[in-house]
Amino acid sequence: MSETIRVIVADDQQVMREGLVALLELLDGIEVTGAAANGAEAVDLVAQGNVDVVLMDLRMPVLDGVGATARITAEFPQVAVLVLTTYADDASIATALRAGARGYLTKDVGRVEIGAAIRSTAAGQSTFDPEVSKRLIAGLAPEPAGNDGLTTRETEVLKLIARGLSNPEIAAQLFISEATVKTHINNTFAKIGARHRADAVRYAYRQGLASDL
């Protein structure tokens, strides 16, 4: 992205929060516009409108990261939530994705990985670190069921979503307009019961549509 990505850091541990702010300020094209000690503060900061991505911890007081993510994605759908947490268990991953998180990282990742994840998340892509990806794939064996009535084009779009492509990239790949891509995505999500791109990625793996990725 050519424009500066505005980020809010939400973590209840002061040392971690301040460390992340300092780390992000060293990255080109990323500006920290706020820091929150709990989920409620994160929602309040997002409501002020000066943010593109929230870097969200999960275990926090007052309002945890899952609750904050659900509120942000429902009330401010233009803002992406990228989870950064110590926990990589299946339950934590699943609840965060169901709440609307666009990406999920563990705190084992480094500065370069965090920066890349923020950029891809801001661009509309789903981002998972290797450990989380392994857990997602391991629990998603292909099912023999049909494709829920998806058209050939909708299936193509779904495969490209699973590859992490943004809407403009899908449009370029298929030589169609972005408006047409959005229509296909809306129709696909309605058919497969997906609320967001992470749901669509999970569905693609379950159906074996992403087996060649």
C-alpha positions as CSV (number, residue, x, y, z in Angstrom):
1,M,0.0,0.0,0.0
2,S,1.3,3.4,-0.9
3,E,-0.5,5.3,1.9
4,T,0.5,5.1,5.5
5,I,-1.3,2.3,7.5
6,R,-2.7,3.6,10.8
7,V,-2.5,1.0,13.6
8,I,-3.9,0.8,17.1
9,V,-2.1,-1.6,19.5
10,A,-4.3,-3.3,22.1
11,D,-2.5,-5.3,24.9
12,D,-3.1,-5.3,28.6
13,Q,0.6,-5.8,29.4
14,Q,2.3,-2.4,29.5
15,V,5.7,-3.6,28.6
16,M,4.4,-5.6,25.7
17,R,2.2,-2.7,24.6
18,E,5.0,-0.1,24.7
19,G,7.4,-2.6,23.0
20,L,5.0,-3.1,20.1
21,V,4.5,0.6,19.7
22,A,8.2,1.2,19.6
23,L,8.7,-1.7,17.2
24,L,5.9,-0.5,14.8
25,E,7.3,3.0,14.7
26,L,10.5,1.6,13.1
27,L,8.5,0.2,10.2
28,D,8.1,2.2,7.0
29,G,4.6,3.0,6.0
30,I,3.1,2.2,9.4
31,E,1.9,4.8,12.0
32,V,0.7,4.0,15.5
33,T,-2.3,6.2,16.2
34,G,-3.2,4.8,19.6
35,A,-2.6,2.2,22.3
36,A,-5.2,0.5,24.4
37,A,-4.9,-1.5,27.7
38,N,-8.1,-3.5,27.1
39,G,-10.7,-4.2,24.5
40,A,-13.1,-1.5,25.6
41,E,-10.4,1.1,25.1
42,A,-9.6,-0.3,21.7
43,V,-13.2,0.0,20.6
44,D,-13.3,3.6,21.9
45,L,-10.1,4.4,19.9
46,V,-11.5,2.9,16.7
47,A,-14.6,5.0,17.1
48,Q,-12.4,8.1,16.8
49,G,-11.8,7.0,13.2
50,N,-8.0,7.3,12.9
51,V,-7.2,3.7,12.2
52,D,-6.9,1.0,9.5
53,V,-5.7,-2.0,11.5
54,V,-6.0,-3.0,15.2
55,L,-3.3,-5.3,16.5
56,M,-5.3,-7.1,19.1
57,D,-4.3,-9.3,22.1
58,L,-6.9,-11.8,23.2
59,R,-6.7,-12.1,27.0
60,M,-7.5,-8.6,28.4
61,P,-9.6,-7.2,31.2
62,V,-12.9,-5.2,30.9
63,L,-13.5,-6.5,27.4
64,D,-11.4,-9.2,25.9
65,G,-9.9,-9.3,22.4
66,V,-12.7,-11.6,21.0
67,G,-15.4,-9.3,22.3
68,A,-13.6,-6.2,21.1
69,T,-13.0,-7.8,17.7
70,A,-16.7,-8.7,17.3
71,R,-17.7,-5.1,18.1
72,I,-15.2,-3.5,15.8
73,T,-16.0,-5.7,12.8
74,A,-19.7,-5.2,13.3
75,E,-19.6,-1.5,13.9
76,F,-16.6,-0.5,11.9
77,P,-16.3,-3.0,9.0
78,Q,-13.7,-0.9,7.2
79,V,-11.2,-1.6,10.1
80,A,-9.3,-4.8,10.0
81,V,-8.4,-6.7,13.2
82,L,-5.1,-8.7,13.3
83,V,-4.8,-10.9,16.4
84,L,-1.4,-11.0,18.1
85,T,-1.4,-13.3,21.1
86,T,0.5,-15.9,23.1
87,Y,-2.3,-18.5,22.5
88,A,-2.4,-20.7,19.4
89,D,-4.9,-23.4,20.6
90,D,-7.8,-24.4,18.4
91,A,-10.4,-22.8,20.6
92,S,-8.7,-19.4,20.7
93,I,-8.1,-19.4,16.9
94,A,-11.7,-20.4,16.2
95,T,-13.3,-17.8,18.5
96,A,-11.1,-15.0,17.1
97,L,-12.0,-15.9,13.5
98,R,-15.7,-16.2,14.2
99,A,-15.5,-12.8,15.8
100,G,-14.2,-11.4,12.5
101,A,-10.4,-11.3,12.9
102,R,-8.8,-11.1,9.5
103,G,-5.5,-12.5,10.7
104,Y,-3.9,-14.4,13.5
105,L,-0.3,-14.3,14.7
106,T,1.4,-15.6,17.8
107,K,3.9,-13.5,19.7
108,D,6.7,-15.8,18.5
109,V,6.8,-13.9,15.2
110,G,9.3,-11.1,14.6
111,R,9.1,-7.5,13.5
112,V,9.3,-8.3,9.8
113,E,6.5,-10.8,10.0
114,I,4.3,-8.4,12.0
115,G,4.9,-5.6,9.5
116,A,4.1,-7.9,6.5
117,A,0.9,-9.1,8.2
118,I,-0.3,-5.6,9.0
119,R,0.2,-4.6,5.3
120,S,-1.5,-7.7,3.9
121,T,-4.4,-7.4,6.4
122,A,-4.9,-3.7,5.5
123,A,-5.0,-4.8,1.9
124,G,-7.9,-7.2,2.6
125,Q,-6.0,-10.4,2.8
126,S,-6.3,-13.1,5.5
127,T,-3.0,-13.6,7.3
128,F,-1.9,-16.5,9.6
129,D,1.5,-17.3,10.9
130,P,2.8,-20.8,10.1
131,E,1.8,-22.4,13.4
132,V,-1.8,-21.2,13.1
133,S,-1.9,-22.2,9.4
134,K,-0.9,-25.7,10.3
135,R,-3.6,-26.0,13.0
136,L,-6.2,-24.7,10.6
137,I,-5.2,-27.1,7.8
138,A,-4.8,-30.1,10.2
139,G,-8.4,-29.7,11.3
140,L,-9.9,-29.2,7.9
141,A,-9.8,-32.5,6.0
142,P,-11.6,-32.3,2.7
143,E,-15.3,-33.3,2.9
144,P,-17.0,-35.2,0.1
145,A,-20.0,-32.9,0.1
146,G,-20.8,-30.7,-2.8
147,N,-19.9,-27.1,-3.3
148,D,-23.3,-25.6,-2.1
149,G,-24.3,-24.6,-5.5
150,L,-21.3,-22.4,-6.3
151,T,-21.0,-21.4,-10.0
152,T,-17.7,-22.0,-11.8
153,R,-16.8,-18.4,-11.4
154,E,-17.7,-18.3,-7.7
155,T,-15.5,-21.3,-7.2
156,E,-12.6,-19.5,-9.0
157,V,-13.0,-16.5,-6.8
158,L,-13.1,-18.6,-3.7
159,K,-9.9,-20.3,-4.6
160,L,-8.2,-16.9,-5.1
161,I,-9.5,-15.8,-1.7
162,A,-7.9,-18.9,-0.2
163,R,-4.6,-17.9,-1.9
164,G,-4.8,-14.5,0.0
165,L,-5.6,-12.3,-3.0
166,S,-7.3,-9.0,-2.5
167,N,-10.3,-7.9,-4.5
168,P,-8.3,-5.8,-7.0
169,E,-5.9,-8.7,-7.4
170,I,-8.8,-11.2,-8.1
171,A,-10.2,-8.7,-10.6
172,A,-6.9,-8.5,-12.4
173,Q,-6.4,-12.3,-12.3
174,L,-9.9,-13.0,-13.8
175,F,-10.1,-10.0,-16.1
176,I,-13.3,-8.7,-14.5
177,S,-14.2,-5.6,-12.6
178,E,-13.9,-5.1,-8.9
179,A,-17.6,-4.6,-8.7
180,T,-18.1,-8.0,-10.3
181,V,-15.7,-9.5,-7.8
182,K,-17.6,-8.1,-4.9
183,T,-20.9,-9.5,-6.3
184,H,-19.3,-13.0,-6.7
185,I,-17.9,-12.8,-3.1
186,N,-21.3,-11.7,-1.7
187,N,-23.0,-14.5,-3.5
188,T,-20.4,-17.1,-2.5
189,F,-20.4,-16.0,1.2
190,A,-24.2,-16.3,1.2
191,K,-24.1,-19.8,-0.2
192,I,-21.4,-21.2,2.1
193,G,-22.5,-19.3,5.2
194,A,-19.2,-17.3,5.5
195,R,-19.2,-14.1,7.5
196,H,-15.7,-13.0,6.4
197,R,-12.7,-14.1,4.4
198,A,-11.3,-16.3,7.1
199,D,-14.5,-18.3,7.0
200,A,-14.1,-18.6,3.3
201,V,-10.5,-19.8,3.6
202,R,-11.6,-22.5,6.0
203,Y,-14.4,-23.6,3.7
204,A,-12.0,-23.8,0.8
205,Y,-9.7,-26.1,2.7
206,R,-12.6,-28.3,3.9
207,Q,-13.8,-28.7,0.3
208,G,-10.3,-29.4,-1.0
209,L,-10.4,-26.3,-3.2
210,A,-7.2,-25.1,-1.8
211,S,-5.3,-28.4,-1.9
212,D,-3.0,-27.1,-4.6
213,L,-1.9,-24.0,-2.7
